[in-house]
Amino acid sequence: QGQLVESGGALVQPGGSLRLSCEASGFPLNDYVIGWFRQAPGKEREGVSSIIDSGLSTTYNDVSTVYADSVKGRFTISADSATNTVYLQMNDLRPEDTAVYYCAAVKYYGLLHLYLRPTRFGYWGRGTQVTVSS
């Protein structure tokens, strides 16, 4: 059993930036996909971005990162295997990015583009609030 702890959420103005962190203790990044998800009031939880170790994804002839269309070009996911921490750099934030952001973990079986579906993930953090407002 592991633990997922998000941090970095804040109130930020439109056009601003934030970096979220997910400390994924007990979920080795060379075995587990770590995904970022968000949920706004009245909306379904949606996938934002997911990552798997590139050495592992290469063995599946797969990509190592995937992004929702709504954040492509603005958000960047990265991982530090030494600390088992996954980051989400969020730039050019918009009011519609306002949500509770969660990280989640699940073992990887290829086809990373499918790992933007919340139902695939069995382990979840408690979330961090991101509010984009002037």
Disulfide bonds with the S-S distance in Angstrom:
Cys22-Cys103 2.15
